[in-house]
Amino acid sequence: MFVKKINKYFSRHPIFNGFIHLLVGVGIGILATYPYIGEHPLRWGIGFIVIGLLGHVYPLIARGK
């Protein structure tokens, strides 16, 4: 049920979908290349991933039109 609602929301909002997945990808990239980022790569990487995961939760609480 949850997955269907998230997929339906993302299919109707492709820009939001791309942005959320971009944030998760940046977070994973920061964690994968941590020596090159500078100070606090773990905080930045986990921060981007958490924002991306929260973006995946948003369709569950958003009202559908």
C-alpha positions as CSV (number, residue, x, y, z in Angstrom):
1,M,0.0,0.0,0.0
2,F,2.7,2.5,1.0
3,V,4.9,1.7,-2.1
4,K,1.9,2.2,-4.4
5,K,1.1,5.6,-3.0
6,I,4.8,6.7,-3.2
7,N,5.1,5.4,-6.8
8,K,1.9,7.1,-7.8
9,Y,3.0,10.4,-6.3
10,F,6.5,10.2,-7.9
11,S,4.9,9.4,-11.3
12,R,2.8,12.5,-11.1
13,H,5.7,14.8,-9.8
14,P,8.8,13.8,-11.9
15,I,10.8,16.9,-10.9
16,F,10.3,16.2,-7.2
17,N,11.2,12.6,-7.9
18,G,14.4,13.5,-9.6
19,F,15.4,16.0,-6.9
20,I,14.8,13.6,-4.1
21,H,16.9,10.9,-5.8
22,L,19.6,13.4,-6.6
23,L,19.9,14.2,-2.9
24,V,20.2,10.6,-2.0
25,G,22.8,10.1,-4.7
26,V,24.8,13.1,-3.5
27,G,24.8,11.7,0.0
28,I,26.0,8.3,-1.2
29,G,28.6,9.9,-3.3
30,I,29.9,11.9,-0.4
31,L,30.2,8.8,1.7
32,A,31.9,6.9,-1.1
33,T,34.5,9.6,-1.7
34,Y,34.8,10.9,1.9
35,P,38.6,11.7,1.8
36,Y,38.0,14.3,-0.9
37,I,35.1,16.2,0.7
38,G,36.8,18.1,3.5
39,E,35.5,18.5,7.0
40,H,32.6,16.4,8.3
41,P,31.9,14.2,5.3
42,L,29.9,11.7,7.4
43,R,27.6,14.5,8.6
44,W,27.1,15.8,5.1
45,G,26.6,12.4,3.6
46,I,24.1,11.2,6.2
47,G,22.4,14.6,6.1
48,F,21.7,14.4,2.4
49,I,20.5,10.8,2.7
50,V,18.2,11.7,5.6
51,I,16.7,14.5,3.6
52,G,16.2,12.2,0.7
53,L,14.5,9.6,2.8
54,L,12.2,12.2,4.3
55,G,11.3,13.1,0.7
56,H,10.2,9.5,0.2
57,V,8.0,9.8,3.3
58,Y,6.4,13.0,2.2
59,P,4.0,11.4,-0.4
60,L,2.6,9.3,2.4
61,I,1.4,12.4,4.2
62,A,0.6,14.6,1.2
63,R,-3.0,14.9,0.0
64,G,-3.6,13.5,-3.4
65,K,-5.6,15.4,-5.9
